[in-house]
Amino acid sequence: MARDPESFRTSDERTDAREQAVILLYESEQRSISPLDILEERGVASADLTSLLLHGVQEGKPSIDELIVSHAKGWAIDRMPALDRAILRLAIYELLSRPDVPVAVVIDEAVELAKRFSTDDSGRFVNGVLAAVAKNARSDG
């Protein structure tokens, strides 16, 4: 049985790291600067999960955005709420590049972030887009 690489962290630490990553992705878009520049401004440790997530989203952003557009039927990416974009980018990065994180965990955490920080309809929207992406991205979804 493979050991979860994040098993040494509490669930709350991973949830907090995802929340922080979404906030920084949102802030970077609002300020029109790289989320990595914001990390540097704040002095977040490079080994931190938030840093790992932001680096991954930043590196994969063009292909991640293509997946969002192709699975968000009837939505142009620039017309989506900015927080929904940030949440989707983070979750799609995890679906594509973090096989150690189960699909259900990725989707559940993203939906909870959407419900907490975005619009009333965002939880359902995020769930639908991620479920469609997960069908193609992972066999365990």
Secondary structure, 3 states (H helix, E strand, C coil): CCCCCCCCCCHHHHHHHHHHHHHHHHHHHHHCCCHHHHHHHHCCCCCCHHHHHHHHHHHHHHHHHHHHHHHCCCCCHHHCCHHHHHHHHHHHHHHHHCCCCCHHHHHHHHHHHHHHHCCCCHHHHHHHHHHHHHHHHCCCC
